[in-house]
Amino acid sequence: MPLVIHLVTTAMFVLLGILFMRGKGAFLIAGYNTSSPAEKARTDEKKLCRFMGKFMFVLAGCWLVVASSEIFHTIILFWVGFALFFVAIIIGVVYANTKDRFKK
């Protein structure tokens, strides 16, 4: 049963990645959907969505490592995948919030 949950989680990250890579789903990005209309006008929505799509694919890969711990019955893969997942989140958040990368 845990393998199914891990694979469903991975699939959700992949589906979100596909949605974002197509330039859609900006309303799902928390900081973007709560910003003012003036701030949204200054943001390159396509560029932001493409970054979030790539980010979702990275998170899916990390979670796939977690899922492989169930397949190979080893706890070390779980902890490696879990650590990669949180390191990827920290790097992604820092990258997205520095240097005005998504401004028009």
Secondary structure as a PSIPRED ss2 file (coil, helix, strand):
# PSIPRED VFORMAT (PSIPRED V4.0)

   1 M C   1.000  0.000  0.000
   2 P H   0.000  1.000  0.000
   3 L H   0.000  1.000  0.000
   4 V H   0.000  1.000  0.000
   5 I H   0.000  1.000  0.000
   6 H H   0.000  1.000  0.000
   7 L H   0.000  1.000  0.000
   8 V H   0.000  1.000  0.000
   9 T H   0.000  1.000  0.000
  10 T H   0.000  1.000  0.000
  11 A H   0.000  1.000  0.000
  12 M H   0.000  1.000  0.000
  13 F H   0.000  1.000  0.000
  14 V H   0.000  1.000  0.000
  15 L H   0.000  1.000  0.000
  16 L H   0.000  1.000  0.000
  17 G H   0.000  1.000  0.000
  18 I H   0.000  1.000  0.000
  19 L H   0.000  1.000  0.000
  20 F H   0.000  1.000  0.000
  21 M H   0.000  1.000  0.000
  22 R C   1.000  0.000  0.000
  23 G C   1.000  0.000  0.000
  24 K C   1.000  0.000  0.000
  25 G C   1.000  0.000  0.000
  26 A H   0.000  1.000  0.000
  27 F H   0.000  1.000  0.000
  28 L H   0.000  1.000  0.000
  29 I C   1.000  0.000  0.000
  30 A H   0.000  1.000  0.000
  31 G H   0.000  1.000  0.000
  32 Y H   0.000  1.000  0.000
  33 N H   0.000  1.000  0.000
  34 T C   1.000  0.000  0.000
  35 S C   1.000  0.000  0.000
  36 S C   1.000  0.000  0.000
  37 P H   0.000  1.000  0.000
  38 A H   0.000  1.000  0.000
  39 E H   0.000  1.000  0.000
  40 K H   0.000  1.000  0.000
  41 A H   0.000  1.000  0.000
  42 R C   1.000  0.000  0.000
  43 T E   0.000  0.000  1.000
  44 D C   1.000  0.000  0.000
  45 E H   0.000  1.000  0.000
  46 K H   0.000  1.000  0.000
  47 K H   0.000  1.000  0.000
  48 L H   0.000  1.000  0.000
  49 C H   0.000  1.000  0.000
  50 R H   0.000  1.000  0.000
  51 F H   0.000  1.000  0.000
  52 M H   0.000  1.000  0.000
  53 G H   0.000  1.000  0.000
  54 K H   0.000  1.000  0.000
  55 F H   0.000  1.000  0.000
  56 M H   0.000  1.000  0.000
  57 F H   0.000  1.000  0.000
  58 V H   0.000  1.000  0.000
  59 L H   0.000  1.000  0.000
  60 A H   0.000  1.000  0.000
  61 G H   0.000  1.000  0.000
  62 C H   0.000  1.000  0.000
  63 W H   0.000  1.000  0.000
  64 L H   0.000  1.000  0.000
  65 V H   0.000  1.000  0.000
  66 V H   0.000  1.000  0.000
  67 A H   0.000  1.000  0.000
  68 S H   0.000  1.000  0.000
  69 S H   0.000  1.000  0.000
  70 E H   0.000  1.000  0.000
  71 I H   0.000  1.000  0.000
  72 F H   0.000  1.000  0.000
  73 H C   1.000  0.000  0.000
  74 T C   1.000  0.000  0.000
  75 I H   0.000  1.000  0.000
  76 I H   0.000  1.000  0.000
  77 L H   0.000  1.000  0.000
  78 F H   0.000  1.000  0.000
  79 W H   0.000  1.000  0.000
  80 V H   0.000  1.000  0.000
  81 G H   0.000  1.000  0.000
  82 F H   0.000  1.000  0.000
  83 A H   0.000  1.000  0.000
  84 L H   0.000  1.000  0.000
  85 F H   0.000  1.000  0.000
  86 F H   0.000  1.000  0.000
  87 V H   0.000  1.000  0.000
  88 A H   0.000  1.000  0.000
  89 I H   0.000  1.000  0.000
  90 I H   0.000  1.000  0.000
  91 I H   0.000  1.000  0.000
  92 G H   0.000  1.000  0.000
  93 V H   0.000  1.000  0.000
  94 V H   0.000  1.000  0.000
  95 Y H   0.000  1.000  0.000
  96 A H   0.000  1.000  0.000
  97 N C   1.000  0.000  0.000
  98 T C   1.000  0.000  0.000
  99 K C   1.000  0.000  0.000
 100 D C   1.000  0.000  0.000
 101 R C   1.000  0.000  0.000
 102 F C   1.000  0.000  0.000
 103 K E   0.000  0.000  1.000
 104 K C   1.000  0.000  0.000
